[in-house]
Amino acid sequence: MGLDDRDYMRERYRQRQGLPAQGLRWNDRKTRCELDVPLGSASWVSGSARKGSWFEAKNRGHDYQRGRWRPKRSSGTLRTAIVAGVAVALLATGIGARGWIAQRYEALVYPQGRGFPASGTVSVPVGLDLKRVVAKLTAQGGAENTIIQMIDAKTGRNALSVYIRAHERVTVPVPIGRFRLRLVHGREWTDAKTLFGKGTIHDEIEGTMRFTRKLGHILDLGLGRDSNLTVRRIAARPAPLA
């Protein structure tokens, strides 16, 4: 930069800042114009001595960087939305309350996918008291995939549904109490709503069964001559899966 260019830039700076041409000096070290005031004077602080102090509105003062671009800070609303989205995703994938139940009781997991759930999978109502889940039920699968429904003998509500694949054996924790056990089975599984479709068969084991902390039951779903179960066909629709 030549001398003429330097002088031009100085004059342009004074004009842009609205500073008077007189009473100013150029500070080469700081590359700026400064008011020419006696050493020790504080008149530049208040702006009362002469016009054009650096923090006056005309010179934009403390707001001299107001027009600068700055990246926007992430808002709390955005963070809340992200956290809420993650929470919904966790619930949708079975993590959270369901995962906690499955972790505490190994057999207490939930059906996923379109195929018939794995043996030992259970569906439970939302209000199930986990402190009551201290009894055990063992089932030996028969020729067809089966759902064992534990119907509370007092309320008639489905307390727990256990999925058993054909010819497989499983033991699951179940609530204590007295229940009627119903068997929902068929050849081709459809989904949790329509069950086995038009081929759904609904049976009920005669009598009630009592489950306690020390008393459980073993069911042979083969229903052969050596089976310990007596069942009867019922026309009522199966209870909704919990």
Buried (B, 14 or more C-beta within 10 A) or exposed (E): EEEEEEEEEBEEBBEEBEBEEEBBEBEEEEEEBBBEBEEEEEEBEEBEBBBBBBBEEEBBEEEEEEEEEEEEEEEEEEEEEEEEEEEEEBEEEBEBEBBEBBEEBEBBBBBEEEEBBBBBBBBBEEEBEBEBBBBBBEBBBBEBBBBBBBBBBEEEEBBBBBBBBBBBBBEBBBBBBEBBBBBBBBEEBBEBEEBBEEEBBBBBBEEEBEBEEEEBBEBBBBBEEEBEBEBEEEEEEBBEBB
